[in-house]
C-alpha cells in the first residue's frame, strides 16, 4: 500500500496499490503528465491514473489540442460511416427512455456533434451540446445543433434538462465527484442520466497496441460495477445498464458499458469490485508481451538504420519514444495526418504533414498497429518508395 497523489476518484480512499508505471514523451508545451502510476483502490476496487494534473489542465488540453477537431480522423461526428452508425444506435437507446420529442437533451463532451445529430434525425429539437474545444463546438453547429464552449468544471447557465448525456466523457475527468454534482444540478427531478464509458474489465480481450488504454487522456478505468458505485454514491438510481461493443475505427471493435439512471434521494453503499484488478493485471501482462515483440522488431530494424522517419505521433508513438528502442533512434522527421499536430515539436523535431516527407529518403516507421495498413497504402499512393518498418505482421 502507498499514499496516492490522487485519492480514489470514486470512494476517496487513500489505500491503493500501484499496478503499472506508464511513461510518455510529449510534445513541447503539452499540459498533461509525461507519466503516472496506474493504481487499484483497496476499498472499492476501482482502477485509475494516480496523476497530479489538475482538471483545468485537462480542460486546457481539450480546448487547444483536441484530436477530435479533425472530423475525418476524430470520433463523435458524422464523417465516418462506422462512427455515424454508433451514434445512431446510442440515440435510439436514449430515445427509448425519453419518448417525448420535446424533451430537452444536453450532451456533455459532445465532440463533433454526432450523437446530437442522430437525436435530431429522430425528431428531437431541444438539443444542446457543450465541449471544451471551440472547433468541436463549431463542427456541431454546422450540423444544425446548438452548441457552446464549456465543460463539467464550468457553471451551466441553462435551465435543467430532461436528459443529460456523458458518453465517453467521464474517463477523461480528474474530479468525478464535482462532475456528479454538476450533472445533478443540470437535471430536472424526473430526468434521465445516460452515461457510457470504456469497459476496463474487458480491455484484455481487445488489445491492439500495448497499453493502449493507459494514455494521457483516459485516467479513469470503469467496470460496470465501479460505474454503478459511482452513481450510487452520488444519489443516482441506476435504472438499466449493460455492456456493448462499439467501433473504435472501421475494423476495430472496442468494449463499452453504460447505465441509465435517475435522481435518487439516498446514497448507496459501495460493493467492492472483486474482478477489475485481476482483469487489469491480465491486460498489463498481455500489453507487456506485445511491447516486447514490438521492441524486438525495432531493434532489428534499427540495427541497419538508426535514422528513421516516424509516421504517426499518437499515444503509441509517445510510449515507444519513452520505453522502447525508439528512444535511442535518430528521428529524421515526425509525420502525422491530423492537422492538430502539425508544427508541434516532439523530442526536438517538428511534426510535419505527409506531403512534407517527400524530401526524405530514410525508412519510415509506422507507429500505429491499428492503422498500419491504411498508412502503408497512403504512403505508396503518394509515390514514396521509402522502406517501411511495421510494428506487426500485415
C-alpha positions as a Markdown table, in Angstrom:
| # | Residue | x | y | z |
|---|---|---|---|---|
| 1 | Unk | 0.0 | 0.0 | 0.0 |
| 2 | Unk | 1.1 | 3.6 | -0.6 |
| 3 | Unk | -0.4 | 7.0 | -0.2 |
| 4 | Unk | -1.6 | 8.3 | -3.6 |
| 5 | Unk | -1.2 | 11.7 | -5.2 |
| 6 | Unk | -4.8 | 11.4 | -6.1 |
| 7 | Unk | -7.2 | 9.5 | -3.7 |
| 8 | Unk | -9.6 | 7.1 | -5.3 |
| 9 | Unk | -11.9 | 9.2 | -7.5 |
| 10 | Unk | -14.9 | 7.1 | -6.5 |
| 11 | Unk | -14.6 | 6.4 | -2.8 |
| 12 | Unk | -11.8 | 8.8 | -1.8 |
| 13 | Unk | -9.8 | 6.0 | -0.2 |
| 14 | Unk | -6.0 | 6.6 | 0.1 |
| 15 | Unk | -5.3 | 2.8 | 0.4 |
| 16 | Unk | -4.1 | 2.0 | -3.1 |
| 17 | Unk | -1.6 | -0.3 | -4.8 |
| 18 | Unk | 0.4 | 0.7 | -7.9 |
| 19 | Unk | -0.1 | -1.8 | -10.8 |
| 20 | Unk | 1.9 | -0.2 | -13.6 |
| 21 | Unk | 4.1 | 2.8 | -14.3 |
| 22 | Unk | 3.2 | 4.4 | -17.6 |
| 23 | Unk | 5.6 | 6.9 | -19.3 |
| 24 | Unk | 5.2 | 9.1 | -22.4 |
| 25 | Unk | 7.3 | 11.5 | -24.4 |
| 26 | Unk | 5.1 | 14.5 | -25.0 |
| 27 | Unk | 5.3 | 17.5 | -27.4 |
| 28 | Unk | 6.7 | 20.7 | -26.1 |
| 29 | Unk | 4.2 | 22.7 | -24.0 |
| 30 | Unk | 1.9 | 19.7 | -23.6 |
| 31 | Unk | -0.2 | 20.5 | -20.5 |
| 32 | Unk | -0.7 | 16.9 | -19.3 |
| 33 | Unk | 1.6 | 14.5 | -17.5 |
| 34 | Unk | 4.5 | 12.5 | -19.1 |
| 35 | Unk | 3.8 | 9.6 | -16.7 |
| 36 | Unk | 1.8 | 8.2 | -13.8 |
| 37 | Unk | 1.2 | 5.1 | -11.8 |
| 38 | Unk | -1.9 | 3.1 | -12.6 |
| 39 | Unk | -3.4 | 2.3 | -9.2 |
| 40 | Unk | -6.0 | 0.0 | -7.8 |
| 41 | Unk | -8.1 | 1.1 | -4.8 |
| 42 | Unk | -8.1 | -1.5 | -2.0 |
| 43 | Unk | -11.5 | -0.4 | -0.7 |
| 44 | Unk | -13.8 | -0.3 | -3.8 |
| 45 | Unk | -11.6 | -2.0 | -6.5 |
| 46 | Unk | -11.5 | 1.0 | -8.9 |
| 47 | Unk | -8.5 | 1.4 | -11.2 |
| 48 | Unk | -7.3 | 4.8 | -12.2 |
| 49 | Unk | -4.3 | 7.0 | -13.1 |
| 50 | Unk | -2.7 | 8.4 | -10.0 |
| 51 | Unk | -1.9 | 11.7 | -11.7 |
| 52 | Unk | -1.3 | 15.1 | -10.1 |
| 53 | Unk | -2.5 | 17.0 | -13.2 |
| 54 | Unk | -5.4 | 19.3 | -12.2 |
| 55 | Unk | -8.7 | 19.4 | -14.1 |
| 56 | Unk | -8.0 | 22.8 | -15.6 |
| 57 | Unk | -5.0 | 21.3 | -17.4 |
| 58 | Unk | -7.2 | 18.7 | -19.0 |
| 59 | Unk | -9.8 | 21.4 | -20.0 |
| 60 | Unk | -6.9 | 23.4 | -21.5 |
| 61 | Unk | -5.7 | 20.4 | -23.4 |
| 62 | Unk | -9.1 | 19.7 | -24.9 |
| 63 | Unk | -9.6 | 23.3 | -25.7 |
| 64 | Unk | -6.3 | 23.7 | -27.6 |
| 65 | Unk | -5.1 | 20.2 | -28.6 |
| 66 | Unk | -8.2 | 18.1 | -29.1 |
| 67 | Unk | -7.6 | 15.4 | -31.7 |
| 68 | Unk | -11.4 | 15.3 | -32.2 |
| 69 | Unk | -11.2 | 18.7 | -34.0 |
| 70 | Unk | -10.3 | 16.9 | -37.3 |
| 71 | Unk | -13.7 | 15.5 | -38.4 |
| 72 | Unk | -12.1 | 12.9 | -40.7 |
| 73 | Unk | -9.9 | 11.3 | -38.1 |
| 74 | Unk | -11.7 | 12.0 | -34.8 |
| 75 | Unk | -14.7 | 10.3 | -33.4 |
| 76 | Unk | -18.1 | 11.6 | -32.2 |
| 77 | Unk | -19.1 | 13.1 | -35.6 |
| 78 | Unk | -20.8 | 12.1 | -38.8 |
| 79 | Unk | -17.9 | 11.9 | -41.2 |
| 80 | Unk | -17.1 | 8.2 | -40.8 |
| 81 | Unk | -19.9 | 5.7 | -41.5 |
| 82 | Unk | -18.9 | 3.4 | -38.6 |
| 83 | Unk | -18.9 | 6.3 | -36.2 |
| 84 | Unk | -22.2 | 7.6 | -37.5 |
| 85 | Unk | -23.8 | 4.2 | -37.0 |
| 86 | Unk | -22.6 | 4.1 | -33.4 |
| 87 | Unk | -24.1 | 7.5 | -32.8 |
| 88 | Unk | -27.4 | 6.4 | -34.3 |
| 89 | Unk | -27.6 | 3.2 | -32.2 |
| 90 | Unk | -26.9 | 5.2 | -29.0 |
| 91 | Unk | -29.5 | 7.8 | -30.0 |
| 92 | Unk | -32.1 | 5.1 | -30.4 |
| 93 | Unk | -31.2 | 3.8 | -26.9 |
| 94 | Unk | -31.7 | 7.2 | -25.4 |
| 95 | Unk | -34.9 | 7.8 | -27.4 |
| 96 | Unk | -36.4 | 4.6 | -25.9 |
| 97 | Unk | -36.2 | 6.1 | -22.5 |
| 98 | Unk | -37.3 | 9.7 | -23.4 |
| 99 | Unk | -40.2 | 9.0 | -25.8 |
| 100 | Unk | -41.4 | 12.7 | -25.9 |
| 101 | Unk | -40.0 | 14.6 | -28.9 |
| 102 | Unk | -39.9 | 17.9 | -27.0 |
| 103 | Unk | -37.6 | 16.5 | -24.3 |
| 104 | Unk | -34.6 | 18.8 | -23.6 |
| 105 | Unk | -31.3 | 17.0 | -24.0 |
| 106 | Unk | -27.8 | 18.1 | -23.0 |
| 107 | Unk | -24.7 | 16.2 | -24.4 |
| 108 | Unk | -21.6 | 17.0 | -22.3 |
| 109 | Unk | -18.4 | 16.5 | -24.2 |
| 110 | Unk | -20.3 | 16.4 | -27.5 |
| 111 | Unk | -17.1 | 16.2 | -29.7 |
| 112 | Unk | -18.3 | 16.9 | -33.3 |
| 113 | Unk | -22.0 | 16.6 | -32.5 |
| 114 | Unk | -22.7 | 13.1 | -34.0 |
| 115 | Unk | -24.9 | 11.9 | -31.2 |
| 116 | Unk | -26.9 | 15.2 | -31.1 |
| 117 | Unk | -27.3 | 15.0 | -34.9 |
| 118 | Unk | -28.6 | 11.4 | -34.6 |
| 119 | Unk | -31.1 | 12.6 | -31.9 |
| 120 | Unk | -32.2 | 15.5 | -34.2 |
| 121 | Unk | -32.8 | 13.0 | -37.0 |
| 122 | Unk | -35.1 | 11.1 | -34.6 |
| 123 | Unk | -37.2 | 14.2 | -34.1 |
| 124 | Unk | -35.7 | 15.8 | -31.1 |
| 125 | Unk | -35.3 | 19.6 | -31.4 |
| 126 | Unk | -34.5 | 20.9 | -27.9 |
| 127 | Unk | -30.8 | 19.9 | -28.0 |
| 128 | Unk | -27.6 | 21.4 | -26.6 |
| 129 | Unk | -24.0 | 20.2 | -26.8 |
| 130 | Unk | -21.1 | 21.5 | -24.8 |
| 131 | Unk | -17.4 | 20.8 | -25.4 |
| 132 | Unk | -14.2 | 22.5 | -24.3 |
| 133 | Unk | -12.8 | 22.6 | -27.9 |
| 134 | Unk | -14.1 | 25.6 | -29.9 |
| 135 | Unk | -13.5 | 23.7 | -33.2 |
| 136 | Unk | -15.7 | 20.9 | -32.0 |
| 137 | Unk | -18.4 | 23.3 | -31.0 |
| 138 | Unk | -18.3 | 24.9 | -34.4 |
| 139 | Unk | -18.4 | 21.5 | -36.1 |
| 140 | Unk | -21.6 | 20.7 | -34.1 |
| 141 | Unk | -23.2 | 23.9 | -35.0 |
| 142 | Unk | -22.6 | 23.2 | -38.7 |
| 143 | Unk | -24.9 | 20.1 | -38.2 |
| 144 | Unk | -27.7 | 22.4 | -37.2 |
| 145 | Unk | -27.5 | 21.8 | -33.5 |
| 146 | Unk | -26.9 | 24.4 | -30.8 |
| 147 | Unk | -23.5 | 24.1 | -29.1 |
| 148 | Unk | -21.4 | 26.1 | -26.7 |
| 149 | Unk | -17.9 | 26.0 | -25.3 |
| 150 | Unk | -17.9 | 24.6 | -21.8 |
| 151 | Unk | -17.1 | 21.7 | -19.5 |
| 152 | Unk | -18.0 | 19.9 | -16.3 |
| 153 | Unk | -15.7 | 22.4 | -14.5 |
| 154 | Unk | -17.7 | 25.5 | -15.5 |
| 155 | Unk | -21.1 | 26.6 | -14.4 |
| 156 | Unk | -24.0 | 25.8 | -16.7 |
| 157 | Unk | -26.2 | 28.9 | -17.4 |
| 158 | Unk | -29.2 | 27.0 | -18.6 |
| 159 | Unk | -32.4 | 25.6 | -17.1 |
| 160 | Unk | -32.4 | 21.9 | -16.1 |
| 161 | Unk | -32.8 | 19.3 | -18.8 |
| 162 | Unk | -34.9 | 16.2 | -19.3 |
| 163 | Unk | -31.8 | 14.2 | -20.2 |
| 164 | Unk | -28.1 | 14.6 | -19.6 |
| 165 | Unk | -25.6 | 12.5 | -21.5 |
| 166 | Unk | -22.0 | 11.8 | -20.7 |
| 167 | Unk | -20.9 | 9.4 | -23.5 |
| 168 | Unk | -17.2 | 8.6 | -23.3 |
| 169 | Unk | -16.5 | 11.7 | -21.2 |
| 170 | Unk | -16.1 | 10.6 | -17.5 |
| 171 | Unk | -13.0 | 8.6 | -18.2 |
| 172 | Unk | -11.3 | 11.9 | -19.1 |
| 173 | Unk | -12.3 | 13.8 | -15.9 |
| 174 | Unk | -10.0 | 14.3 | -12.9 |
| 175 | Unk | -12.7 | 15.3 | -10.4 |
| 176 | Unk | -15.6 | 13.0 | -10.9 |
| 177 | Unk | -17.3 | 13.9 | -7.7 |
| 178 | Unk | -17.7 | 17.5 | -8.8 |
| 179 | Unk | -18.8 | 16.2 | -12.2 |
| 180 | Unk | -21.6 | 14.2 | -10.5 |
| 181 | Unk | -22.7 | 17.3 | -8.6 |
| 182 | Unk | -22.7 | 19.3 | -11.9 |
| 183 | Unk | -24.8 | 16.7 | -13.6 |
| 184 | Unk | -27.4 | 16.5 | -10.8 |
| 185 | Unk | -27.8 | 20.3 | -11.0 |
| 186 | Unk | -28.3 | 20.1 | -14.7 |
| 187 | Unk | -31.1 | 17.5 | -14.4 |
| 188 | Unk | -34.8 | 18.0 | -13.8 |
| 189 | Unk | -36.1 | 16.0 | -10.8 |
| 190 | Unk | -37.5 | 13.3 | -13.2 |
| 191 | Unk | -34.7 | 13.5 | -15.7 |
| 192 | Unk | -32.7 | 10.7 | -17.2 |
| 193 | Unk | -28.9 | 10.5 | -17.0 |
| 194 | Unk | -27.2 | 8.4 | -19.7 |
| 195 | Unk | -23.5 | 7.5 | -19.0 |
| 196 | Unk | -21.2 | 5.4 | -21.2 |
| 197 | Unk | -17.5 | 4.7 | -20.8 |
| 198 | Unk | -15.0 | 2.1 | -22.0 |
| 199 | Unk | -15.2 | -1.2 | -20.2 |
| 200 | Unk | -11.9 | -1.7 | -18.3 |
| 201 | Unk | -12.8 | -5.2 | -17.3 |
| 202 | Unk | -12.6 | -6.2 | -20.9 |
| 203 | Unk | -9.5 | -4.3 | -22.0 |
| 204 | Unk | -7.6 | -7.6 | -22.1 |
| 205 | Unk | -9.9 | -9.1 | -24.7 |
| 206 | Unk | -9.4 | -6.2 | -27.2 |
| 207 | Unk | -5.7 | -5.4 | -27.1 |
| 208 | Unk | -4.4 | -4.0 | -30.4 |
| 209 | Unk | -1.5 | -1.9 | -29.2 |
| 210 | Unk | 0.4 | -2.2 | -25.9 |
| 211 | Unk | -1.1 | -0.3 | -23.0 |
| 212 | Unk | -3.5 | 1.5 | -25.5 |
| 213 | Unk | -6.0 | 2.3 | -22.7 |
| 214 | Unk | -3.3 | 3.8 | -20.4 |
| 215 | Unk | -2.9 | 7.0 | -22.2 |
| 216 | Unk | -2.6 | 10.7 | -21.5 |
| 217 | Unk | -6.3 | 11.3 | -21.7 |
| 218 | Unk | -8.1 | 8.2 | -20.1 |
| 219 | Unk | -7.4 | 8.5 | -16.4 |
| 220 | Unk | -10.4 | 6.5 | -15.0 |
| 221 | Unk | -10.9 | 2.9 | -15.8 |
| 222 | Unk | -14.5 | 1.8 | -15.0 |
| 223 | Unk | -16.1 | -1.6 | -14.8 |
| 224 | Unk | -19.9 | -1.8 | -14.8 |
| 225 | Unk | -19.7 | -2.4 | -11.0 |
| 226 | Unk | -17.5 | 0.6 | -10.5 |
| 227 | Unk | -19.7 | 2.8 | -12.6 |
| 228 | Unk | -22.7 | 1.6 | -10.5 |
| 229 | Unk | -20.8 | 2.5 | -7.3 |
| 230 | Unk | -20.1 | 6.0 | -8.7 |
| 231 | Unk | -23.8 | 6.5 | -9.4 |
| 232 | Unk | -24.9 | 5.2 | -6.1 |
| 233 | Unk | -22.5 | 7.3 | -4.0 |
| 234 | Unk | -23.8 | 10.4 | -5.7 |
| 235 | Unk | -27.5 | 9.5 | -5.2 |
| 236 | Unk | -28.3 | 8.4 | -8.7 |
| 237 | Unk | -30.6 | 5.4 | -9.0 |
| 238 | Unk | -29.5 | 3.0 | -11.8 |
| 239 | Unk | -32.4 | 2.0 | -14.0 |
| 240 | Unk | -30.9 | -0.1 | -16.8 |
| 241 | Unk | -27.4 | -0.8 | -17.9 |
| 242 | Unk | -25.2 | -3.3 | -19.7 |
| 243 | Unk | -22.3 | -3.8 | -22.0 |
| 244 | Unk | -21.8 | -3.3 | -25.7 |
| 245 | Unk | -19.2 | -3.5 | -28.4 |
| 246 | Unk | -18.6 | -0.2 | -30.3 |
| 247 | Unk | -16.2 | 0.5 | -33.2 |
| 248 | Unk | -13.0 | 2.4 | -32.4 |
| 249 | Unk | -12.3 | 2.6 | -36.1 |
| 250 | Unk | -13.7 | 0.9 | -39.3 |
| 251 | Unk | -12.3 | -2.5 | -38.3 |
| 252 | Unk | -11.6 | -2.3 | -34.6 |
| 253 | Unk | -14.2 | -3.3 | -32.0 |
| 254 | Unk | -13.9 | -1.8 | -28.5 |
| 255 | Unk | -15.7 | -2.7 | -25.2 |
| 256 | Unk | -18.0 | -0.2 | -23.5 |
| 257 | Unk | -20.5 | -0.1 | -20.7 |
| 258 | Unk | -23.5 | 2.1 | -19.9 |
| 259 | Unk | -26.1 | 3.0 | -17.4 |
| 260 | Unk | -29.4 | 4.9 | -17.5 |
| 261 | Unk | -30.1 | 6.5 | -14.1 |
| 262 | Unk | -32.5 | 8.8 | -12.4 |
| 263 | Unk | -32.0 | 11.1 | -9.4 |
| 264 | Unk | -32.3 | 9.3 | -6.1 |
| 265 | Unk | -32.5 | 10.5 | -2.6 |
| 266 | Unk | -30.2 | 8.2 | -0.7 |
| 267 | Unk | -26.6 | 7.4 | -1.1 |
| 268 | Unk | -26.0 | 3.7 | -1.8 |
| 269 | Unk | -23.3 | 1.7 | -0.1 |
| 270 | Unk | -20.3 | 0.6 | -2.1 |
| 271 | Unk | -19.9 | -3.0 | -3.2 |
| 272 | Unk | -16.3 | -3.7 | -3.9 |
| 273 | Unk | -15.5 | -4.8 | -7.5 |
| 274 | Unk | -13.5 | -8.1 | -6.9 |
| 275 | Unk | -12.9 | -8.7 | -10.6 |
| 276 | Unk | -11.5 | -5.5 | -12.2 |
| 277 | Unk | -8.0 | -5.6 | -10.7 |
| 278 | Unk | -7.3 | -9.1 | -11.9 |
| 279 | Unk | -8.6 | -8.2 | -15.4 |
| 280 | Unk | -6.3 | -5.1 | -15.5 |
| 281 | Unk | -3.3 | -7.2 | -14.3 |
| 282 | Unk | -4.0 | -9.6 | -17.2 |
| 283 | Unk | -4.2 | -6.7 | -19.6 |
| 284 | Unk | -0.8 | -5.4 | -18.3 |
| 285 | Unk | 0.8 | -8.8 | -18.9 |
| 286 | Unk | -0.6 | -9.0 | -22.4 |
| 287 | Unk | 0.5 | -5.5 | -23.2 |
| 288 | Unk | 4.0 | -6.1 | -22.0 |
| 289 | Unk | 4.2 | -9.2 | -24.2 |
| 290 | Unk | 3.1 | -7.2 | -27.2 |
| 291 | Unk | 5.5 | -4.4 | -26.4 |
| 292 | Unk | 8.4 | -6.9 | -26.1 |
| 293 | Unk | 7.6 | -8.2 | -29.6 |
| 294 | Unk | 7.5 | -4.6 | -31.0 |
| 295 | Unk | 10.8 | -3.8 | -29.3 |
| 296 | Unk | 12.4 | -6.9 | -30.9 |
| 297 | Unk | 11.2 | -5.6 | -34.3 |
| 298 | Unk | 12.5 | -2.2 | -33.6 |
| 299 | Unk | 15.9 | -3.4 | -32.5 |
| 300 | Unk | 16.3 | -5.5 | -35.7 |
| 301 | Unk | 15.2 | -2.6 | -38.0 |
| 302 | Unk | 17.3 | 0.0 | -36.2 |
| 303 | Unk | 20.4 | -2.2 | -36.4 |
| 304 | Unk | 20.6 | -1.4 | -40.1 |
| 305 | Unk | 19.5 | 2.2 | -39.9 |
| 306 | Unk | 19.5 | 4.3 | -36.7 |
| 307 | Unk | 17.9 | 7.3 | -38.6 |
| 308 | Unk | 14.2 | 6.9 | -39.4 |
| 309 | Unk | 11.1 | 8.8 | -40.1 |
| 310 | Unk | 8.3 | 8.2 | -37.6 |
| 311 | Unk | 4.8 | 8.3 | -39.2 |
| 312 | Unk | 2.2 | 8.9 | -36.5 |
| 313 | Unk | 2.6 | 10.9 | -33.3 |
| 314 | Unk | -0.3 | 9.4 | -31.3 |
| 315 | Unk | -0.4 | 7.5 | -28.0 |
| 316 | Unk | 1.6 | 4.5 | -29.2 |
| 317 | Unk | 4.4 | 6.7 | -30.5 |
| 318 | Unk | 4.6 | 8.6 | -27.2 |
| 319 | Unk | 5.0 | 5.3 | -25.4 |
| 320 | Unk | 7.6 | 3.9 | -27.8 |
| 321 | Unk | 9.7 | 7.0 | -27.6 |
| 322 | Unk | 9.8 | 6.5 | -23.8 |
| 323 | Unk | 10.0 | 2.8 | -23.4 |
| 324 | Unk | 11.5 | 1.1 | -26.4 |
| 325 | Unk | 14.5 | 1.0 | -28.7 |
| 326 | Unk | 13.0 | 4.0 | -30.5 |
| 327 | Unk | 14.1 | 6.1 | -27.5 |
| 328 | Unk | 17.7 | 5.9 | -28.8 |
| 329 | Unk | 17.0 | 6.2 | -32.5 |
| 330 | Unk | 17.8 | 9.3 | -34.6 |
| 331 | Unk | 14.5 | 10.8 | -35.8 |
| 332 | Unk | 14.8 | 12.5 | -39.2 |
| 333 | Unk | 11.2 | 13.7 | -39.1 |
| 334 | Unk | 7.8 | 13.1 | -37.4 |
| 335 | Unk | 4.8 | 12.9 | -39.7 |
| 336 | Unk | 1.1 | 13.0 | -38.9 |
| 337 | Unk | -2.1 | 13.3 | -41.0 |
| 338 | Unk | -4.0 | 15.2 | -38.3 |
| 339 | Unk | -3.6 | 18.9 | -38.7 |
| 340 | Unk | -3.8 | 19.5 | -35.0 |
| 341 | Unk | -0.3 | 18.1 | -34.6 |
| 342 | Unk | 1.4 | 20.0 | -37.4 |
| 343 | Unk | 4.2 | 22.3 | -36.3 |
| 344 | Unk | 4.4 | 20.9 | -32.8 |
| 345 | Unk | 7.8 | 19.9 | -31.5 |
| 346 | Unk | 8.3 | 16.3 | -30.4 |
| 347 | Unk | 11.7 | 15.4 | -28.9 |
| 348 | Unk | 13.2 | 18.4 | -30.6 |
| 349 | Unk | 11.8 | 17.7 | -34.0 |
| 350 | Unk | 8.9 | 19.4 | -35.8 |
| 351 | Unk | 5.9 | 17.3 | -36.7 |
| 352 | Unk | 5.2 | 17.6 | -40.5 |
| 353 | Unk | 2.2 | 17.0 | -42.7 |
| 354 | Unk | 2.5 | 13.9 | -45.1 |
| 355 | Unk | 3.4 | 15.9 | -48.2 |
| 356 | Unk | 6.5 | 17.4 | -46.5 |
| 357 | Unk | 8.1 | 14.0 | -46.2 |
| 358 | Unk | 8.8 | 13.7 | -49.9 |
| 359 | Unk | 12.3 | 15.2 | -49.4 |
| 360 | Unk | 13.4 | 12.4 | -47.1 |
| 361 | Unk | 14.8 | 9.0 | -48.0 |
| 362 | Unk | 15.1 | 7.4 | -44.6 |
| 363 | Unk | 13.0 | 4.3 | -43.7 |
| 364 | Unk | 9.5 | 5.1 | -42.5 |
| 365 | Unk | 8.5 | 3.6 | -39.2 |
| 366 | Unk | 4.7 | 3.4 | -39.0 |
| 367 | Unk | 4.0 | 3.9 | -35.3 |
| 368 | Unk | 0.4 | 2.5 | -35.4 |
| 369 | Unk | -0.8 | -1.0 | -35.2 |
| 370 | Unk | -4.5 | -0.1 | -35.7 |
| 371 | Unk | -3.9 | 2.0 | -38.9 |
| 372 | Unk | -0.8 | 0.3 | -40.2 |
| 373 | Unk | -2.3 | -1.0 | -43.4 |
| 374 | Unk | -4.1 | 2.3 | -44.3 |
| 375 | Unk | -1.0 | 4.3 | -43.6 |
| 376 | Unk | 1.1 | 1.9 | -45.7 |
| 377 | Unk | -1.4 | 2.3 | -48.6 |
| 378 | Unk | -1.3 | 6.1 | -48.2 |
| 379 | Unk | 2.5 | 6.2 | -48.4 |
| 380 | Unk | 2.6 | 4.1 | -51.5 |
| 381 | Unk | -0.3 | 6.1 | -53.1 |
| 382 | Unk | 1.9 | 9.2 | -52.6 |
| 383 | Unk | 4.5 | 7.5 | -54.7 |
| 384 | Unk | 7.0 | 7.3 | -51.8 |
| 385 | Unk | 9.5 | 4.4 | -52.2 |
| 386 | Unk | 11.0 | 4.6 | -48.7 |
| 387 | Unk | 11.4 | 1.3 | -46.9 |
| 388 | Unk | 8.7 | 0.7 | -44.3 |
| 389 | Unk | 9.1 | -0.5 | -40.8 |
| 390 | Unk | 6.0 | -2.2 | -39.4 |
| 391 | Unk | 5.2 | -3.0 | -35.8 |
| 392 | Unk | 3.3 | -6.2 | -36.6 |
| 393 | Unk | 2.8 | -8.6 | -39.4 |
| 394 | Unk | 0.5 | -7.3 | -42.1 |
